[in-house]
Amino acid sequence: QVQLVESGGGLVQAGGSLRLSCAASGTIFGFNVMGWYRRGQGKQRELVATITRGGSTNYADSVKGRFTISRDNAKNTVYLQMSSLKPEDTAVYYCNLRVHITQVADYWGQGTQVTVSS
């Protein structure tokens, strides 16, 4: 079984920085993409950023230039470096692993709270 565990959330002031980590346990096969999603208060879950094993990245327009996603394939760990944080970044951030074999399978972490105060 694949499990994802996030860490690094917390309370920061606007303009500050925070680094999230997500470690995936278990054996991961084939093509896979790791990423971060978030759900703000009263909002739908939305894409923040994704990254392939080869390092190809994709970011939501709202975080481009401020957030950086990276991964350590040897550790099956994905990171999200968040800078210039804004109150609107406040949300529960979820780690995601999408595995592409014969079918697509999604795995989710429990989420870590990020609160940005103004």
Buried (B, 14 or more C-beta within 10 A) or exposed (E): EBEBBBEBBEEBEBEBEBBBBBBBEEEBEEEBBBBBBBBBEEEEBEBBBBBBBEEEBBBBEBBEEBBBBBBEEEEBBBBBBBBEBBEEBBBBBBBBBBBEEEEEEEBBBEBBEBBBEE
